[in-house]
Amino acid sequence: MIANAQFRMMAQEGHLASTALLSGFEGVRNIDYDKPGSVYSTMFNLATGFERLLKIIVILEYRFKNDLKFPTDKKLKGLSHSIDALYHACQAEGEERGIVDGWPAEQSHHRQLLSVLTEFAKGSRYHNLDQMVGGFQNADPLLRWFQVHSSVADESLSYRRREAVMNRARQHCERLKLFGYEMGPMGRYDLTIDITYQLEIARLTTGHLVWALIELLRPVYRVLDRLVQDVQQMEADRAVDTTVPYMTEFFPFGLTIREAALRRKQWTKLFHIAGRF
C-alpha cells in the first residue's frame, strides 16, 4: 500500500506520542529528586505524550461524527494544552460508546497526575524563569509532582513497610550524625532524617507511579481502538483510501498488567515500533 499524506501524518503522530510516553515511564523509574532536571524531563515527556495521544482521539472522533472531515486548525488549537479537559472529553466519548470501566475517580491520585501535567503543559514549565523575572506565579512543578508521588506512595506501601523505611533512615542519620535541617522535596526545610525517609519512599514507589500512569491510559486505549475501527469502516464503505493506521499498535503498553508495570525499568527498548511512512 502507498500511504497517503494523512496516513503518514497520523502514523508519525502515533510515533511521537508513543515515544514520549515510553520515555516518560522510563524517566519516572530513573527520577532522582536531588537532580531536578530528571523530574523536568520526565514531566516534559509525559505531558507531550498524553496531550498528543488525546488529540489523536479528538481528531478521530470529529471525523467519525462529521462525514470524515478533519477538524480545523482553529478548533484543534482551541483545545490548548489542557490535558485535563482532553481526558474528560475522551472519557465522555468512551462512555457514549459503552466504555464505562477503568476511568479513575475524580478525587484519585490519577486525576492529580493529570492536573499536574496540565499545569506543566499550560505554564508551570516556565516556573523558574517566571520567578526570576516576576512573571506568572505558577505552582512549582517539582513540588506538585512530588506531592502526587507521595500520594501514590501512601496508597501503595503498607504501614509496616513505611515504618521499616523510617527505621533505616533513622539508623543512617544516626550513623553519619546527620541531625540538621535541609530543603526537601516537599518545598520546605525538614529534618535530614525526614528527607532521607521521603526520598527512599519515592525511590521504592517509582514503579507504582508508572502503574498509575498506565491505569490512566488503559481506558483511553480502548476508546482509541474503537474509533480507529469506526473511521476505517467508514472509509471502506465509501471506497476511499484509508487515512488511519491501526493506531493502537503504537500503544501496546496500554495493555500492560500491574505486575509488569511495577517491575519493569526499561521501557523505550521494550516496544520497538518500526516502520517508514
C-alpha positions as CSV (number, residue, x, y, z in Angstrom):
1,M,0.0,0.0,0.0
2,I,1.2,3.5,-0.8
3,A,0.5,5.6,2.2
4,N,-1.2,8.9,1.6
5,A,-0.2,12.1,3.4
6,Q,-2.9,11.9,6.1
7,F,-1.9,8.3,6.8
8,R,1.7,9.3,7.2
9,M,1.0,12.2,9.4
10,M,-1.2,10.2,11.7
11,A,1.4,7.5,11.9
12,Q,4.1,10.0,12.7
13,E,1.9,11.5,15.4
14,G,1.5,8.0,16.8
15,H,5.3,7.5,16.9
16,L,5.7,10.9,18.6
17,A,3.1,10.2,21.3
18,S,4.3,6.7,21.9
19,T,7.9,7.6,22.2
20,A,7.2,10.5,24.5
21,L,5.1,8.3,26.9
22,L,7.7,5.5,26.9
23,S,10.5,8.0,27.6
24,G,8.3,9.4,30.4
25,F,7.8,5.9,32.0
26,E,11.5,5.3,31.9
27,G,12.1,8.8,33.3
28,V,9.8,8.0,36.2
29,R,11.9,4.9,37.0
30,N,15.1,6.9,36.9
31,I,13.9,10.1,38.7
32,D,16.4,11.5,41.2
33,Y,14.8,14.3,43.2
34,D,18.3,15.6,44.1
35,K,18.7,16.2,40.3
36,P,15.7,18.4,39.3
37,G,16.5,18.0,35.6
38,S,15.4,14.4,35.8
39,V,12.0,15.5,37.0
40,Y,11.5,18.2,34.4
41,S,12.5,16.0,31.5
42,T,10.1,13.3,32.8
43,M,7.2,15.8,33.0
44,F,8.0,17.2,29.5
45,N,7.8,13.7,28.0
46,L,4.6,12.7,29.9
47,A,2.8,15.9,29.2
48,T,3.7,15.7,25.5
49,G,2.7,12.1,25.2
50,F,-0.6,12.5,26.9
51,E,-1.6,15.6,25.0
52,R,-0.7,14.2,21.6
53,L,-2.4,10.9,22.2
54,L,-5.6,12.6,23.4
55,K,-5.6,15.0,20.4
56,I,-5.4,12.0,18.1
57,I,-8.6,10.8,19.7
58,V,-10.2,14.2,19.3
59,I,-9.4,14.2,15.6
60,L,-10.8,10.7,15.1
61,E,-13.9,11.4,17.0
62,Y,-14.5,14.6,14.9
63,R,-14.0,12.7,11.7
64,F,-16.4,10.0,12.7
65,K,-19.1,12.5,13.5
66,N,-18.5,14.9,10.7
67,D,-18.5,12.9,7.5
68,L,-14.8,12.0,7.7
69,K,-13.8,15.7,7.6
70,F,-10.8,16.9,9.6
71,P,-11.3,19.5,12.4
72,T,-10.0,22.9,11.6
73,D,-6.7,24.2,12.9
74,K,-8.6,26.8,14.9
75,K,-10.6,24.0,16.6
76,L,-7.6,22.0,17.5
77,K,-5.6,24.9,18.8
78,G,-8.7,25.9,20.8
79,L,-8.1,22.8,22.9
80,S,-4.9,24.4,24.1
81,H,-2.7,22.2,26.4
82,S,-5.4,21.3,28.8
83,I,-4.7,17.6,29.3
84,D,-7.4,17.5,32.0
85,A,-10.0,18.7,29.6
86,L,-8.9,16.4,26.8
87,Y,-9.0,13.4,29.1
88,H,-12.5,14.3,30.3
89,A,-13.6,14.6,26.6
90,C,-12.1,11.2,25.9
91,Q,-13.9,9.7,28.9
92,A,-17.2,11.3,27.7
93,E,-16.6,9.8,24.2
94,G,-15.8,6.4,25.7
95,E,-18.9,6.3,28.0
96,E,-21.0,7.3,25.0
97,R,-19.7,4.1,23.3
98,G,-20.2,1.9,26.4
99,I,-16.6,2.0,27.7
100,V,-17.5,2.8,31.3
101,D,-15.0,0.8,33.3
102,G,-11.4,1.8,34.2
103,W,-11.9,5.6,34.4
104,P,-10.3,6.9,37.6
105,A,-12.3,8.6,40.3
106,E,-12.3,12.4,40.4
107,Q,-10.5,12.6,43.8
108,S,-7.9,9.9,43.0
109,H,-4.1,10.4,42.6
110,H,-4.6,9.6,38.9
111,R,-6.6,12.8,38.4
112,Q,-4.0,14.6,40.4
113,L,-1.4,13.4,38.0
114,L,-3.4,14.8,35.1
115,S,-3.8,18.1,36.9
116,V,-0.1,18.4,37.5
117,L,0.7,17.6,33.9
118,T,-1.9,20.1,32.7
119,E,-0.4,22.8,34.9
120,F,3.0,21.9,33.5
121,A,1.9,22.0,29.9
122,K,0.0,25.2,30.3
123,G,2.7,27.2,32.1
124,S,4.4,25.8,35.2
125,R,7.2,24.5,33.0
126,Y,8.3,28.2,33.0
127,H,8.2,28.4,36.8
128,N,11.9,29.1,37.3
129,L,12.1,31.8,34.6
130,D,8.8,33.4,35.8
131,Q,10.1,33.6,39.4
132,M,13.3,35.3,38.3
133,V,11.6,37.9,36.2
134,G,8.4,38.5,38.1
135,G,6.2,36.7,35.6
136,F,3.2,34.4,36.2
137,Q,3.1,32.8,39.6
138,N,2.6,29.2,38.6
139,A,2.9,26.4,41.1
140,D,6.3,24.9,41.5
141,P,6.1,21.7,39.3
142,L,8.8,19.9,41.3
143,L,6.8,20.4,44.5
144,R,3.5,19.5,42.8
145,W,4.9,16.3,41.2
146,F,6.4,15.1,44.5
147,Q,3.2,15.7,46.3
148,V,1.4,13.4,43.9
149,H,4.2,10.8,44.1
150,S,3.8,10.9,47.9
151,S,0.0,10.3,47.5
152,V,0.8,7.3,45.3
153,A,3.3,6.0,47.9
154,D,0.8,6.4,50.7
155,E,-1.7,4.2,48.9
156,S,0.9,1.7,47.7
157,L,3.1,0.9,50.7
158,S,1.8,-0.7,53.9
159,Y,2.2,1.0,57.3
160,R,4.7,-1.7,58.2
161,R,6.8,-1.1,55.1
162,R,6.9,2.6,55.7
163,E,7.9,2.1,59.4
164,A,10.8,-0.1,58.2
165,V,11.9,2.7,55.9
166,M,11.8,5.2,58.7
167,N,13.9,2.9,60.9
168,R,16.5,2.6,58.2
169,A,16.5,6.4,57.7
170,R,17.0,6.9,61.4
171,Q,19.9,4.4,61.6
172,H,21.5,6.0,58.6
173,C,21.3,9.5,60.0
174,E,22.5,8.4,63.5
175,R,25.5,6.6,62.0
176,L,26.6,9.6,60.0
177,K,25.4,12.1,62.6
178,L,23.1,13.9,60.2
179,F,20.9,15.8,62.7
180,G,20.4,19.1,60.8
181,Y,17.8,20.6,58.5
182,E,17.7,20.7,54.7
183,M,15.4,21.9,52.0
184,G,13.5,18.9,50.9
185,P,11.3,17.8,48.0
186,M,8.2,19.0,49.9
187,G,9.4,22.5,49.4
188,R,10.3,23.3,53.0
189,Y,13.1,22.8,55.5
190,D,12.8,19.4,57.2
191,L,15.0,17.3,59.4
192,T,17.5,15.4,57.4
193,I,16.0,12.1,58.7
194,D,12.6,13.1,57.3
195,I,14.1,14.0,53.9
196,T,16.0,10.7,53.8
197,Y,12.8,8.9,54.5
198,Q,10.8,10.8,51.8
199,L,13.4,10.2,49.2
200,E,13.6,6.5,50.0
201,I,9.9,6.1,49.9
202,A,9.9,7.8,46.5
203,R,12.6,5.5,45.2
204,L,10.6,2.4,46.3
205,T,7.4,3.5,44.6
206,T,8.5,4.7,41.1
207,G,7.0,1.5,39.7
208,H,3.7,2.3,41.4
209,L,3.8,5.8,39.8
210,V,4.3,4.2,36.3
211,W,1.4,1.9,37.0
212,A,-0.8,4.9,37.9
213,L,0.0,6.4,34.6
214,I,-0.8,3.2,32.7
215,E,-4.1,3.0,34.6
216,L,-4.9,6.4,33.1
217,L,-4.1,5.1,29.6
218,R,-5.9,1.8,29.7
219,P,-9.5,3.1,29.0
220,V,-8.0,5.6,26.6
221,Y,-6.5,2.7,24.6
222,R,-10.0,1.1,24.3
223,V,-11.5,4.4,23.1
224,L,-8.7,4.7,20.5
225,D,-9.2,1.2,19.3
226,R,-13.0,1.7,18.8
227,L,-12.6,5.0,17.0
228,V,-9.9,3.6,14.6
229,Q,-12.2,0.7,13.7
230,D,-15.2,3.0,13.1
231,V,-13.3,5.5,10.9
232,Q,-11.6,2.8,8.9
233,Q,-15.0,1.2,8.3
234,M,-16.5,4.5,7.1
235,E,-13.6,4.8,4.7
236,A,-14.1,1.3,3.5
237,D,-17.8,1.8,3.0
238,R,-17.1,4.8,0.8
239,A,-14.3,3.0,-1.1
240,V,-11.7,5.7,-0.3
241,D,-8.1,5.3,0.7
242,T,-7.7,4.8,4.4
243,T,-6.1,7.7,6.2
244,V,-5.9,6.0,9.6
245,P,-3.3,3.4,10.6
246,Y,-4.0,0.9,13.3
247,M,-3.1,3.4,16.0
248,T,-3.3,1.0,18.9
249,E,-0.2,-0.6,17.5
250,F,1.7,2.4,18.7
251,F,0.5,2.0,22.2
252,P,0.7,-1.7,23.2
253,F,1.8,-0.7,26.6
254,G,-1.7,0.4,27.2
255,L,-2.4,-3.3,28.0
256,T,0.4,-3.7,30.5
257,I,-0.6,-5.6,33.6
258,R,0.2,-4.3,37.1
259,E,3.0,-6.8,37.9
260,A,4.9,-5.9,34.8
261,A,4.5,-2.2,35.3
262,L,5.8,-2.4,38.8
263,R,8.8,-4.5,37.8
264,R,9.9,-3.0,34.5
265,K,12.6,-0.3,34.4
266,Q,13.4,-0.2,30.7
267,W,10.5,0.9,28.5
268,T,12.0,2.6,25.4
269,K,13.7,-0.6,24.3
270,L,10.8,-2.9,25.1
271,F,8.4,-1.7,22.4
272,H,10.2,-1.4,19.1
273,I,7.7,0.4,16.9
274,A,9.2,0.4,13.5
275,G,8.2,1.4,10.0
276,R,8.7,4.0,7.3
277,F,5.9,6.4,6.3
